[in-house]
Amino acid sequence: MFELKYHTPFEWTHKVLEDFGTFLQDHAAAEKKASGMAMSMLSHYPDRIKLVKAMADLAIEEMIHFKQVLKLLNERDIILGNDQKDPYIKKIRAIFRNGKDEFLIDRLLVAAVIEARGHERFSLVAEALPAGKEKDFYVAIAKSEEKHKNLFVELAYEYFDKALIDERLEEILIAEAEICESIPFTAALH
């Protein structure tokens, strides 16, 4: 449906694999926050019937992913850990505009781009991991993120003019690429 402007180099996975436990903790936090974001959206837009249903389903799916990552942490005897501030999320949320419609458009499209980044990076993790359960898990998670990316754009098209959405999506993609270029690689999703 759309392509990211910044492509994460495979070298990013070196940081991830060097400290995979920290990456798993960050991944768990991201899934938990994604579930919370979905619940927040359906609470703020109860009159958007398709959005409410989609976000209810998404919240459950993200919590299932959280539970799966938690299982990987437990198998490694790693605690869940405290949520850390995510500089990527902080910076990308700063591009939200004011105005009822503008804010909803930006929430949907930023969520789509975040899911697209998750798809890209989880795919890289899957590629870097040796054959086994964790590799299979990250292949599946990457596919899920790709579906979510498309879901948010489809919801934006449902409620707003396609040309308007496409124009704003392009602006967000450019801003997101600049954000990615500005953040050093760590053992974190973003």
N, C-alpha and C positions, 0 to 999 in steps of 0.2 A: 504494500500500500504506500509506503514511503521509505526512504533510505536515510540513515544518519549521515551527517556531513563529516563527522570525525570518526575515524576507524581506529580502534584501540590496537596498538601493536601487540603481537604475540608475547613480546618481552614482559608485558604486564603480568602474565601468568607466572613468571619467575618469582615475583614478589608474593603472589598468592600461595604458591606451592612451598616457598620458604617458611611461611607461617600460616599453614592451612587451618590450624585451630582458631587463630584470630579471624581468618576469613569466614569460617563457619559461624563464629559468634556474630560477625557483622551481617552475614546472610540471614541468620535467624532474626536479628533486629529488623532488617529490611522487610522480611515477610510479615512480621508482626505489625510494622508500621503500615504496610500496604493494606492489610486487613482493616486496620483502624481508619485509613483514608477512605476505603470503600464504605464503611459504616457512616463516616462523616458525610460523605456525598449523598447517600440515600436519606440521611436525616435532614440535610439542608435543602433537598429538592424533592419533597414527597409528592409533588404534583407531576413529576416527570416519570410516568409509569414504567417506561422501558428502562430508564436509568435505575430506578429503584430495584427492579427485578435483577438487572445485570449486576448491580453493586452488591445485592444480597448474595448472589451466587459467587461473586468474586471474593467477598469477605470470607466466605466459608472455604473456598479453594486456597486462599492465601494462608489461612490458619492451618489447613492441612499441610501445606508446604512448610510452615513454621514447625509443626509437630515432626515432620520428616527430618528437618535440619536438626531439631533438638535431639532426635534419636541418634543422628550421626555424632553430635557433640557428646552425648552420654556414652556411646560406644568407645569414644576416645578419652573418657574420664575428664572432659572439659566442662566447666560450668557455663551456664548461659552467658553470664557477664552483664555488665551495665550497658545500656544503650549509649552509644557515642554520638556526638553531633556529627552530622554528615555535611561537609562543606559543599558538596555537589548539590544536595537537596536545598540547602540554604540559599545558594546562589541561583538555582533555577527557579525557586519559588519567588525570588525577588523580581522576576519579570512579570508576575501577575499584574493585570491591570484592574483599575477600579471600574465600577459599573456592574450592574446585575448580570447582563448577558456577557459582557467582556470577561468577567471573573469566571463564569461557568465555562466559557469557551477555553480560557487559559487553563483552568483546572483539568479539563478533559484532554487538551492537547499536550500539556506538560506531562500528564500521567501517561499518555501514549508514548512520548519520547523517553520517559524514564523506563517504561516497559521494554521499549526497543533497545535501550542501552543494556538492560538486564539480559535480554535475549542474546545480544552480541557477546557480552562478557561471560555469561554462563556457557555459551557455546565454546568460547575459548578455554574455559576451565575444563569442560568436557573433553576437548581435544588434547589438553595437556596432561590429564590424569591417565594413569595406567588402566588397562582393562579391569573391570570389576564393578562392584555395587555402586561406588561413588561416581564413577564415570557414567554409568547408566542413569543414575539419579540426575546428574547435571545435563545429560542429553534430554531427558524428559522435562526438566525445569525450563530449559531453553525453549523448547517447543511451546510450553505453556505461556511463557512471557511473550512470544510472538503473537499468540492468539489474543492476549490482553492488549497488546499494542494496537491491533486492528479493532478491537472492541471499542476502545476510547474514541478512535477516529469515527467509527460508524455511529456512535452516539452523538458526536458533534454534528455529523451530517444529518442525523435525525431531527435535530432541533434548530439548526442554523443553515444558512445558504452555503452550498458547497464551495463556491468561489471565495467567499469570506474565510471559510475554514482553511482552505488550501493556502491562501495568502498568509494567514496568521501562523499556520504550521511551518511554513518556510522560514518565517522570522524566528520562530522558536528553535528550529533546527540549527540555524546559524548561531544564535545565542548559546545554545547547548554545546555546540562544537567549540566555541571560545572558552566556555567553562571547563570542558574536558581538557583542553590544552593547558589550562592554567593550574590544574591540580596535579601534584606529583603522584606517582604510582605508589600504592600501599597495598597491604593484604586486606583490601576492602573492595566491595562491589563497585563503589563509585570513587 
